[in-house]
Amino acid sequence: MENLYPGFNNDKHGITQLGRIVLDGWLFGFIPETEDCTGWDIGRMQGLMERVQAEWDKYSNLPSRLPPDLRQRHGELYERAITAARSKGWDPELGEDE
């Protein structure tokens, strides 16, 4: 059976490695916020990850180096995601397997 991503909204808590790729895909406009990547296979997620990584490389992978509009959007997206993740029991102090 093929591994399919359950989608950001159905992810364990959203703040997973793949969840962050979706958040950053929204941030950079590679996918609309209505697309949470439900049912995407690993190859398609890898393609999005490569695009996201190439874009982050332009900013040395630091949100503080984003242009003001993207920096604000990054803060908004991640604040929303962190609030939702915490409501699902996410604890930033615990590892992915805990």
Secondary structure, 3 states (H helix, E strand, C coil): CCCECCCHHHCCCCCCHHHHHHHHHHHCCCCCCCCCCCCCEHHHHHHHHHHHHHHHHCCCCCHHHCCHHHHHHHHHHHHHHHHHHHHCCCCCCCCCCC
